[in-house]
Amino acid sequence: MKRYILTIAALLFMTTWTFPQSVDSFYQPSTFIGYLVDDYASLVKGEFIYDERGRLIMTTDTVVEPLGESGGWNQLDYTYDESSNLIRKKEYAPRIDYCGACYDTYYYYNDKGQLDSIALYWLDPYSWPALWLIRKFESYSYDDRGLMTERKSAIIKGESPNIYISGYKTYTYHRDDDGTLLEINLDDEYKTLYSYDESGQYTSLLSMKKVSGEWVNTQKIAYEYEDGKIYRKTSQIWSDESWCNTERTIWYYDEGGNVIRVEIEKWIDGEWIPRFHMLRELDADGKLVRLDYEILQDGEWMPQFCSVDSYSPETCCNRDDYSPYFDNRLEEQNYMLKNSFFYRFEITSYVETPNP
């Protein structure tokens, strides 16, 4: 059964696409509607709830159509410390039977306020009484400048007392004397090299892997800017001792500098072919009110369907949030929305809160 929640993407819209406002206040979405492209649900309504300091403390969404499935819901709760650091995120959707969809994540900080570790727990629905089992743990290290130097990640399986680590990764971060990130290395098996222009923006990301003790190219992503804004990103893979185009992303802006369209093109038979786009609609005040995700099929733009098990632009799969080998800085490309997909997303109201 597919998941039917879009909260992560909704949070993305809230934090990434705002409009001019007072420094003492912050307009944030309060309600939304999402239209789904799957067999289980076609319409979801949601709500954002904030505390007196303007911090998001709860998101909920409810399936309202089709009527036979109405009432299905999902909820995320957020807890902060006095410094507004996120210390807990709990997600649950009781109507999903196959796993309970209950996750509890704890965030820990060191005495300098830096993120020290993250622990993710999963509620096992098959045990009685139900057990919270740890499923992932990450820890972070920093240098004297407060810059991250290492991140360790462990995937944990089994249940007490037979818990074991099924996967373990160590990421190391290498910088120049000014603190600029130059390389991220994973277990000395994979690495990504970063290049920048004079203004400090990415110009390229080069991914490599070690083969028989030698580093070889695997993937390259190049960025192009105009008037300080990105307008094109091109991905290539290393094949037959040369770089081959795979896909590119193009950003379009209105006169006010707002993104109104993001398009992905595939390199097919020596030319760029449009495959997918995201359309952003703003109101007169510059607030985001609607997003549409569509794929080009047989010459027509159709609502986009997304599969969690697919890894291609046609299925709009988002890159792994934790992988340094794919670019995640430009979050407007984050159109993988858990296991279900909203092909249309409408923010129906905003609320003015204190600037957190």
Disulfide bonds with the S-S distance in Angstrom:
none
